[in-house]
Amino acid sequence: MRAVRRTLIHGAALGVALILAACGQEAPKPADKPAEKAAEAPKPPPKPEPLKVAFAYVGPVGDGGWTFAHDTGRKEAEKEFGDRIKTSFVENVPESADAERVIRDMASQGNKLIFGTTFGYMEPMLKVAAEFKDVKFEHATGYKSADNMRAYDVRAYEGAYVAGMIAGKMTKSNTLGFVASIPIPEVIRNINAFTLGAQSTNPKVKTKVVWVNKWFDPGKEAEAATALINGGADVLLQNTDSSAVLQTAEKMGKFAFGWDSDMTAYGPKAHLGSSIINWAPYYKKAIKEALEGSWKVETNWWGMKEGAIDVISLGEMVPAEVKKMAEDKKAEIKDGKFHIWSGPMVDNTGKEVLAKDAKGDDKFIAGIMFYVKGVEGKVPSGK
């Protein structure tokens, strides 16, 4: 009976299969075992937000000089760090209460590293730094600091000295002219270095100075340059931010230097060379430290040795031997073989400021408020 039953069951199953096949359908298959859910790959960690970095500029980015040089450094830092940072700037920020407002606004907008690029921002930055302890502040050319604020500067006087050496060789009247901005040590030491460099190649030179009491005012700078040329100066240097001095020299058939940036294009017939500042190395250093958490309050005063100062684009009218002399002196300054502030040195009243064989240290250099022998006039009181 069991055998008959198995036969009947087998026959019934076969019959069902034949019927389904005739209808174009396949017989049902046993259900597949559900597949196990594939393990999900771990999600990558979220990308860190870029470091927000802001710059306050005293002049326009198109000034061709000081602010242009700072903005060039900002752009170089952007190339270096890519999307790890996000930079911004505000130009034409006066050295007044407006500076405090702008810097505070930068901090309020989430910028964690803020650069103030002129001397007059020192006190405003100190106030804002006290309010935003989680923000790092950098002040150009100043001397005060806080727990979250440090100063940085360049040894522009090194470029002024080399320019003076060239000027001493190129002058025919033995009278040099200097268009000066604000009577602070930063500017006065550049006047002195220019004169010392000129005296090293031409002991007969003297330097006349006209103060404009502003960093950027092309009109006043041009007026000052004109007055100096009318007073007998035939080679000019400046410590102001525009190209007006060089342009004026070109119009009046005299020589001049570019300052802070390469100004060749503004007056190629007058342009003896440009004493430039390269801020990029410092800005890259400061931003790298902020990104890595190694930023600290310290003194940063860079010159030719660090690649921050140079004299470039010497004009075709400069003799080959003078160009070589300038290059040799730059190499000596870079290597530390030559020290500009060496005694004996006297001021323009005859008073000794450095004894024989003495060398002025950074404290001495930072506090220079006298004219060296050969500079005419008196240092303004600034009051």
C-alpha positions in Angstrom: 0.0 0.0 0.0 2.9 2.4 0.9 4.4 1.8 -2.5 1.1 2.5 -4.3 0.7 5.7 -2.3 4.2 6.9 -3.3 3.4 6.1 -6.9 0.2 8.1 -6.8 1.8 11.1 -5.2 4.7 11.1 -7.6 2.2 10.8 -10.5 0.2 13.7 -9.2 3.2 15.9 -8.8 4.4 15.0 -12.3 0.9 15.8 -13.6 1.0 19.3 -12.0 4.4 20.0 -13.5 3.2 18.9 -17.0 0.2 21.2 -16.7 2.2 24.2 -15.7 4.7 23.6 -18.4 1.9 23.5 -20.9 0.8 26.9 -19.7 4.4 28.3 -20.0 5.0 28.5 -16.3 7.7 27.0 -14.2 7.1 24.9 -11.2 7.6 26.8 -7.9 11.0 26.5 -6.4 11.8 26.4 -2.7 12.2 29.9 -1.3 15.8 31.1 -1.2 17.3 31.8 2.1 17.3 35.6 2.8 20.7 37.2 2.0 22.5 38.6 5.0 22.7 42.5 5.0 26.1 43.7 3.8 28.2 45.4 6.4 28.2 49.2 5.9 31.6 50.9 5.3 32.6 53.3 8.1 31.8 56.9 7.2 34.8 59.2 6.8 35.3 61.8 9.5 33.7 65.2 8.7 36.0 67.6 6.9 37.3 70.3 9.3 36.0 73.8 8.7 38.6 76.1 7.1 40.5 78.5 9.3 39.1 82.0 8.7 41.9 84.6 8.3 41.2 88.3 8.0 43.5 91.2 7.0 42.9 94.9 7.8 44.6 97.2 5.2 45.4 100.9 5.7 45.3 101.6 2.0 43.8 100.2 -1.2 45.1 96.9 -2.6 45.9 98.7 -5.8 48.3 101.2 -4.2 51.2 99.5 -6.0 53.2 99.6 -2.7 52.6 98.7 0.9 49.1 97.3 0.8 49.7 95.7 -2.6 52.6 93.8 -1.0 50.5 92.6 1.9 47.7 91.4 -0.4 50.2 89.6 -2.6 51.3 87.8 0.6 47.7 86.9 1.4 47.2 85.4 -2.1 50.4 83.4 -1.8 49.1 81.9 1.5 45.9 81.0 -0.1 47.8 79.0 -2.8 49.8 77.3 -0.1 47.0 76.1 2.1 44.1 75.8 -0.4 40.7 75.0 1.2 42.3 74.6 4.6 41.9 78.4 5.0 39.4 81.1 4.0 40.8 84.6 3.8 39.2 88.0 3.6 40.3 91.7 3.8 39.0 95.2 4.4 41.0 97.9 2.6 41.3 101.7 3.4 40.8 101.2 7.2 41.9 104.5 8.9 44.2 104.5 11.9 41.4 105.7 14.1 38.3 104.5 15.9 37.3 102.9 12.6 40.1 100.4 13.0 38.8 99.1 16.3 35.3 98.7 14.8 36.6 96.9 11.7 38.8 94.5 13.7 36.1 93.8 16.2 33.7 93.0 13.3 36.3 90.6 11.9 36.5 88.7 15.2 32.7 88.6 15.5 32.4 87.1 12.1 34.4 84.0 13.2 37.9 84.9 12.0 40.4 83.1 14.2 43.5 84.8 12.9 43.5 88.6 12.2 46.4 90.6 10.7 46.5 94.4 11.2 48.9 95.8 8.7 49.9 99.2 9.9 51.5 100.8 13.0 48.3 102.8 14.0 46.3 99.6 14.6 48.3 98.6 17.7 46.1 100.1 20.4 42.8 99.1 18.7 44.0 95.6 18.3 45.0 95.4 21.9 41.4 96.4 22.9 39.8 93.8 20.7 42.2 91.1 21.6 41.2 91.5 25.3 37.6 90.7 24.3 38.2 87.8 22.0 40.6 85.4 23.8 40.0 82.6 21.3 41.2 84.7 18.4 44.9 85.2 17.4 45.9 88.7 16.5 49.0 89.8 14.5 50.1 93.5 14.4 52.5 94.7 11.7 55.4 97.1 12.8 54.2 97.5 16.4 55.9 96.6 19.7 53.1 95.7 22.1 51.7 92.2 22.7 49.2 90.3 24.7 48.4 86.7 25.5 46.8 86.3 22.1 48.5 89.1 20.1 52.0 89.4 18.7 53.9 91.9 16.5 55.7 91.2 13.3 57.9 93.5 11.2 60.5 93.6 8.4 63.9 95.1 8.3 63.1 97.5 5.5 66.2 99.5 6.5 68.3 96.8 4.8 66.8 97.6 1.5 67.0 101.3 2.1 70.8 101.0 2.8 71.4 99.2 -0.5 69.3 101.7 -2.4 71.4 104.4 -0.7 74.6 102.8 -2.0 73.2 103.0 -5.6 71.9 106.5 -5.0 75.3 107.7 -3.9 76.8 106.5 -7.2 74.0 107.9 -9.4 73.6 111.4 -8.0 75.1 114.3 -9.7 74.0 117.0 -7.3 75.1 115.0 -4.2 71.6 115.8 -2.8 69.2 113.0 -2.1 65.5 113.4 -1.3 63.3 111.4 1.1 59.5 111.6 1.2 58.6 110.5 4.7 55.2 109.5 6.2 54.9 109.4 10.0 57.8 110.3 12.4 58.2 107.0 14.1 61.4 104.9 14.4 60.3 102.6 11.6 60.5 105.6 9.1 63.4 107.4 10.7 65.7 104.4 10.6 64.9 104.0 6.9 66.0 107.7 6.2 69.2 107.1 8.2 69.9 103.8 6.5 69.4 105.3 3.0 71.8 108.1 4.0 74.4 105.8 5.5 74.4 103.6 2.4 74.9 106.6 0.2 77.7 107.9 2.3 79.4 104.6 2.0 79.8 105.1 -1.8 79.8 108.9 -1.8 80.8 110.8 1.4 79.7 114.1 -0.1 76.0 113.3 -0.2 73.3 114.9 2.0 69.7 114.0 2.4 66.7 116.3 2.5 63.4 115.1 4.0 59.8 116.2 3.5 57.2 114.8 5.8 53.6 114.3 4.6 52.2 112.8 7.8 50.2 110.2 6.0 51.0 106.7 4.7 49.0 106.9 1.6 48.2 110.3 -0.1 49.4 110.4 -3.7 48.7 114.1 -4.0 50.8 115.0 -1.0 53.5 112.5 -2.0 53.8 114.1 -5.4 54.0 117.6 -3.9 56.7 116.5 -1.5 58.7 114.9 -4.3 58.4 118.1 -6.4 59.6 120.2 -3.5 62.6 118.0 -3.0 63.6 118.1 -6.7 63.1 121.9 -6.7 65.5 121.9 -3.7 68.2 120.2 -5.6 67.6 116.5 -5.0 68.1 114.3 -8.1 67.6 110.9 -6.5 64.5 110.1 -4.3 63.4 107.4 -1.9 60.2 107.3 0.0 58.6 105.6 3.0 55.0 106.2 1.7 52.7 103.8 0.1 51.9 104.9 -3.5 54.0 105.2 -6.7 53.6 109.0 -6.8 57.2 109.8 -5.9 58.6 107.7 -8.7 56.0 109.1 -11.2 57.0 112.6 -10.2 60.7 111.9 -10.6 60.0 110.5 -14.1 58.0 113.7 -15.1 60.8 115.9 -13.8 63.7 114.0 -15.3 65.2 112.7 -12.1 65.8 109.3 -10.5 63.9 107.4 -7.8 63.3 104.0 -6.3 60.2 101.9 -5.9 59.2 101.1 -2.3 57.5 98.0 -0.8 56.7 96.6 -4.2 58.3 96.5 -7.7 57.3 99.9 -9.2 59.2 99.7 -12.4 56.1 100.1 -14.6 55.1 103.4 -13.0 58.3 105.2 -14.1 60.7 103.1 -16.1 63.0 106.0 -17.1 63.4 107.1 -13.5 63.4 103.7 -11.8 66.8 102.8 -10.4 65.4 99.8 -8.6 62.8 98.8 -6.0 63.2 98.0 -2.3 60.5 95.4 -1.9 58.9 93.5 1.0 57.9 89.9 0.6 55.3 89.2 3.2 54.4 85.7 1.9 57.0 83.8 4.0 55.8 85.3 7.2 52.1 84.9 6.4 52.6 81.2 5.5 54.5 80.7 8.8 51.9 82.3 11.0 49.0 80.5 9.3 50.7 77.2 9.5 51.3 77.7 13.2 47.6 78.6 13.7 46.5 75.5 11.8 48.8 73.2 13.7 48.2 74.7 17.2 51.8 75.8 17.6 51.2 79.6 17.4 52.7 81.5 20.3 53.5 85.1 21.2 57.1 85.8 20.1 59.2 88.4 18.2 59.3 88.1 14.4 61.5 90.7 12.7 62.6 89.5 9.3 64.9 90.8 6.7 67.1 89.7 3.8 68.2 86.6 5.6 64.6 85.3 5.8 63.7 86.4 2.2 61.4 89.2 3.4 63.5 92.2 2.0 65.2 92.6 -1.3 66.3 95.2 -3.8 65.3 94.2 -7.3 64.8 95.3 -11.0 67.8 97.6 -11.1 67.4 99.9 -14.1 69.4 99.8 -17.3 70.9 103.1 -16.4 72.6 101.6 -13.4 76.2 100.6 -14.4 77.2 97.0 -14.2 79.8 97.6 -11.5 77.2 99.4 -9.3 74.8 96.5 -9.7 77.5 94.0 -8.7 78.3 96.2 -5.7 74.6 96.1 -4.6 74.4 92.3 -5.0 77.6 91.8 -3.0 76.3 93.9 -0.2 73.0 92.1 -0.1 74.9 88.8 0.2 76.9 90.2 3.1 73.7 91.4 4.9 72.1 88.0 4.4 75.1 86.1 5.8 75.4 88.5 8.7 78.9 89.6 7.6 77.8 93.3 7.4 76.0 95.2 10.2 74.5 98.5 9.1 74.4 100.0 12.6 78.1 100.0 13.5 80.1 102.6 15.3 81.5 105.1 15.4 78.2 106.8 14.5 77.1 110.3 15.3 73.8 112.1 14.8 73.5 115.3 12.7 74.3 117.5 15.7 77.7 115.7 16.2 76.5 113.7 19.2 77.9 110.1 19.4 75.2 107.5 19.2 77.4 104.5 18.8 81.0 104.2 20.0 83.8 102.9 17.8 83.4 99.1 17.2 80.0 99.1 18.9 77.1 97.5 17.1 73.5 98.6 17.6 71.3 95.7 18.8 67.6 95.4 18.0 66.7 97.5 21.0 68.9 100.3 19.7 67.5 99.9 16.2 63.9 99.9 17.3 64.3 103.1 19.3 66.0 105.3 16.6 64.6 108.8 16.9 67.5 110.8 15.6 69.0 111.8 12.2 72.4 110.6 11.4 75.1 113.0 10.1 74.2 114.1 6.6 70.4 114.3 7.1 69.3 117.9 7.1 66.8 119.3 9.7 65.3 118.0 12.9 63.2 114.9 13.6 59.6 116.1 14.1 58.2 115.7 17.6 55.1 114.0 16.3 53.0 116.2 18.6 
